[in-house]
Amino acid sequence: MRSSEKGKALEDEGRQALSRGLATAWGVKDRPGKGPKPGLSLERIVEVAVQVAETEGLSAVSMSRVATVLGAGTMALYRYVESKEELLMLMMDAAFREHPLPPAPDEPWRVAVERWARQHLAVLRKHPWVVRIALGGPPITPNQVVWFERGMSSLSGTGLPEMAKLDSLSLINGWVRHEAMLEADLREAERRAGTNAAEALTSYWHTLGVLTDVQRFPALSALVAAATSDAAATSDAQFTFGLERILDGIAHVGKRRGPQRRTPRSVRQKRNHPPAGT
């Protein structure tokens, strides 16, 4: 088989492997041609699902709920998406519609990576329901793949081999999601308690200080004293501290790594998925 024919065969195979919704999202499959409700489209279905998540929470999103808002039958939605799981994946992709800028020429890699991480965190803060969606695999939707590309390209100046860049991006992505999930949990706790995070944290340090003494808990006593006097200990400061330590580690590995060696396939297959969302 000639190379052009082989390439076409691989392309056709890749398209067949995509689900209905993914194929439409990538523009490699037209919308259903048989009997869909006029005005119904994949874009509209995802848009309404996102609106439900934004206003009522992710738990309110269901195929029947979205269909009701659209004024369509539930089964009509399955002409566009194959399952609720696929709908959630496309909703997440819609949240990442605004793409990060690619690294500028000669831009230090740390600057580019930090910008990517902070823009990622901004998306999750704007759409906190995203962190409630379980990650089912590596990024495959259009917008998330762009974020994946920009994240990997931001690590170009590290001097790391490609799989080490992937591991680094997964680590950064995990720290971003951790921060966003913690913030979402705190906001939910605030809502239930009718208080705010600052008040709750102040109350926590006071309570911990009452319950512990310096003889039995010397480390915690020192922490309580520092926490109650340090007004700058904000969430952003904690996120920055963690991100900088991760970047320090990446820089250290980049400096001390030896000659690149290809990672055995069996090891590569056991590694964590690439970052989703990314």
Secondary structure, 3 states (H helix, E strand, C coil): CCHHHHHHHHHHHHHHHCCHHHHHHCCCCCCCCCCCCCCCCHHHHHHHHHHHHHHHCHHHCCHHHHHHHHCCCHHHHCCCCCCHHHHHHHHHHHHCCCCCCCCCCCCCHHHHHHHHHHHHHHHHHHCHHHHHCCCCCCCCCHHHHHHHHHHHHHCHHHCCCHHHHHHHHHHHHHHHHHHHHHHHHHHHHHHHHCCCHHHHHHHHHHHHHHHCCCCCCHHHHHHHHHHHHCCCCCHHHHHHHHHHHHHHHHHHHHHHCCCCCCCCHHHHHHCCCCCCCC
